Amino acid sequence: MYKELLSLSKQLGEILRSKNLKLALAESCTGGLAAEYITALPCSSAWFDCAFITYSNQSKERMLGVPAETLEKFGAVSEQTAIAMVKGALNNSQADIVASITGIAGPDGGSAEKPVGTVCFAWGGKDFVTTSSTQLLIGDRQIIRHQAAQHLMVNLIKILV
């Protein structure tokens, strides 16, 4: 999976650079994993602005301005929260496009309504319509985190091309 994520990061960077766009990320359950693969590439600062790793609800509120009401009504693992994370990262960065991830990587924390592997994503930006999705990813904690980073990048590429 390492080589695949590096390849996706490289492809994403080439597209962003060719369009003169900057990316920011807002990550929760992945703990900065997507940003790690992006910054593994030399010269990624040409197209990558920053990442917000907001693991707790309080950090989502404080750093990204996610409304407490959104977290209370829908939970941290929801498309509504993922969308609010995108908006907050866009407002607090120099990025043109932002992607967010929030989910339950396990092994604990799941419920009947939101089992382990439930991951919510959102993508949006200055000239991009905000979209979101929820995926049920299967595997252990590390596999779920890697699958989430991969899904985020694959969909960023789709949006950009």
Secondary structure by P-SEA (a helix, b strand, c coil): caaaaaaaaaaaaaaaaaabbbbbbbbccccaaaaaaaacccccccccccccccccaaaaaacccccaaaaaacccccaaaaaaaaaaaaaaccccbbbbbbcccccccccccccccbbbbbbcccccccccccccccccaaaaaaaaaaaaaaaaaaaac
